[in-house]
Amino acid sequence: MSALPYMFEQAFKNIDDVLWKDAGCTSELDYTEQTSWLLFLKYLDALEHDKATEAAFDGKKYSPILEASYRWEAWAAPKIPSTGSGPAAKIDHNKTLTGDDLIAFVNGKLFPYLHGFKAKATGPNTIEYKIGEIFGELKNRIQSGYNLREIIDHIDELRFQTQTEKHELSHLYEAKIKNMGNAGRNGGEYYTPRPLIRAIVAVTAPRLGETICDPAVGSAGFLCESFDYLRAQNPKRTTAQDRTLQERTFYGKEKKSLAYVIAIMNMILHGIEAPNIIHTNTLAENLAYVQEKDRFHIILANPPFGGKERKEVQQNFPVRTGETAFLFLQHFIKVLKAGGRAGIVIKNTFLTNNDNASVSLRAQLLEECNLHTILDCPGGTFIGAGVKTVVLFFEKGTKTRQVWYYQLDPGRNMGKTNPLNDADLAEFIALQKTKADSPKSWSVDVATVDPKSWW
């Protein structure tokens, strides 16, 4: 292992060790939340320094986002000036806040100041708006100012300067999200296994210039993997294409505060500077008001299942049901452009339930879209979630005549120590291109399917 991954991994481990001691942090969710806001401020400091350097290089003056006393280098990590070619500057502990003074500053001044950016921002896609939104939603749960001081010192060791550093941090952050997902029964809410996401992205095959949306964004795994896919598929990009990737390709919506913050931090670490993630309840949008400008080329999502939306939210949908995932599926169909493509994770009971909502929604999907592929995932695909799932791949605008069905069977019991991997999905991706028959795959004519029990 090279020095960089080990150094960063050790810093993350040290942070968790300190959080474990603190009375205010009791779960993996708390650990990720508290690491996230501190990481964000450290990242923001690096971003400000980069912008200032770029401006100076172009002979321009840079106006920092944060006032001097609220910058990382002022309150978190003031440095002893380094001399010439000597070692990197060290934190000046004579000037740092610690103990009760640090907690008083963070809770009483820093968070209110940062939350104030939301009202001052010119629009929701600016970094200023993201700052205001994040610090309006989160609170500092670290009760001991001495613990917080120790964590800040570890965070300050992390660097965002190079792509290698960001890449390494993104891997470590994803591992944190995975641990958080594995920690409780709501694991799938935060973490869709990355090999499954990569397979879904490969089948939907996004192209440069297309818009990709996850209206139930969670930790933004689908958007991050799509970003990685597009960069790998298009190594020789123009500056204009890179700007499109940064600003006008990836969109997400998230209802829950913690997931919203994690999504933004995850995308930032993957290299998207000001993610287009909106903190909102997607299902509160009335489908009757969706216009062409609100539609996307690709929808990729793993919507929450089983939640019960309020009656007034259900009024926004033609097929009214308390099942959250079924409301989301109606939303996905509506916000796809004509010819748009989708890869959606949903409970496998969607294929067999014979209640009115399930039957109506299946009929709508088959009539308005070409449901060309179903991937049936085995139990254990989602660690910590007791449901079996399928992935629906469809294209909007032509009705379904034939469905290719693939039964994923990795040949082992999956769990925390033996999770889904990329090799498990390689055959599915290869066969799906031609929709070939095999011992695990077959095609079904929709005309032969009973619409009530369906599968």
C-alpha positions, 0 to 999 in steps of 0.5 A: 500500500502506498503512503497516501491511502494508508495516511488517509485511511488512518486519519479516517480510523482516528476520527471514528475512534474519537467519535466513538468516545464522544457522548453525542455520537452513538451510531455509524450514522452519527459518525458519517454525519459529523465527518461530513460537515467537517470534511465539507469545510476542509474541502471548501478551504481547499477550493477557496485556495485553488480559486485564489491561485487561479485568479492570481495566475490570470491577474485577477482578484478573488473574493472569498466566499467566507469571511476571514474569521470563519475560514478553516485556517482562522478557527480550525487550523491556524498555522505556524508559518513555514520557512522557505523550503522547510516542512509543511506548516503545522497547526499553531495550537497557541491560536486554536480554539478548544474545549468549551470555547470551540463548542461555543464558537461552532454552535453559536457562531459558525453554524448560524453564519453558514446557514445564512448563506442560503438566503443570500445565494443567487440560486440553488445550484451555487456552492453558497446555497449548498453551504446554507442548506447543509448547515441549516440541516445538520447540527454539531453532535460532538459534545466535547470540545476536546474531542472536536479539536482532536477530530479537526486535527485529523481532518486537517491532515487530509488533502484535496489538491490532486485527483489522486487525493480526491479519488482516495478520499472518495473511496474512503467516504464510500466505505463509510457510507457502506458501513452506515448502510450495513449498520441498520435495517434501513441500510438499503436507504443509504447504500445500493451495492456499487457493483449493481449500480455499475451494471445498471449504468452499463446497460443504460449506457449514458452518453455525453450531453444526456441528462441523468437524474436520480429523484431518490438520490440517497448517497448519490451512488448512481450519479457518481458511478455515471460520472465515472462511466462517462469519463472512462468512456470519453477520455478525450473530452473538450473543455466544453464537454467537461463543463457540461459534465460538471454543470448540466449532466447530473441531477438529484433530489433527496428528502432526508437531511443526512442523505442530502448532505452525504450525496453532496459530499460524495459527489464533491469527492468524486470531482463534481464541484457544485452538485445539482442536488435539491433538498426536497420531497420529490413526491410532493410535486404534482405530475400534472405540472411536469413540463418538457424542461423538467424531463431527463434522458435517463433516470437511475434510482433505488427508491425507498420501499414500504414508506407510507406517504400522506394522503395529500401527497398521493393526490399528486398521482394517477395511481394512488397508493401508500407504497412509496416506491410505486409513487416514485415509479409513476414519477420516473415514467412522467419525468423521462423524455420520449425515448428516455431510458431508466434503470430502477430497483424495486421490490420483486413483489411488484411483478406479482402483487394483484392489488389494484395499484400494482395491476394498474401500474404494471399496465401503465408501464407496459403501455407507455414504455418498452420494459425490455429487461428485468434483472432478478436479484437474489436475497442478500444483494442488499445487506441489512434489508430483508426484501428481494428486489428486481431491476426494471430497465425500460425505454419510454415511448413504445409499448412492451412486446417482449421482456428479457428476464435474467435470474442472477445467481452468484452460486453462493449465499451473500452477506456482509463478508461475501457481498455482490461483486462486479464478476457476479454481474459480468454475464448479465451485462454481456448477455443483455446486449443481444438478450440471449437465452441461457440457463439463467435467462429467457424472453417472455412475450407480454401477450402471454402474460396474465395482467393480474398475476403477471409473473 
